Amino acid sequence: AAVHVGATAALVDEDETRRIVTLLTDAFERGRPDPWSIEEADEDYIFTQLQGIVGVHFTATAVDAKFKLSQNRTAEDRSGALNGLRATGHESDRQLAELMDHMSKPPLTV
């Protein structure tokens, strides 16, 4: 499965860059036993770090999605692939198996 996205980019100001970094930090720290936040850091440290970060907003202009998930294979081949993926115990493999299963059935849409 692959998605290619065309987009236009626009630089953002320092305040918006800080907001973006705060959102990203919160998202990646969420779920940790002792999550860190920008508000806890020394302001001089954050200011210095932000000087090396370029904030960008992207606006999608085109989306092209392609799925090659064994739709062209026999039902037996697909079944083997699905069973193998589901047997690994990895969540990402289980999700891929579900997508493969979904995409092998008409009308082959997401």
Order of alpha helices (4+ residues) and beta strands (2+ residues): beta-alpha-alpha-beta-alpha-alpha
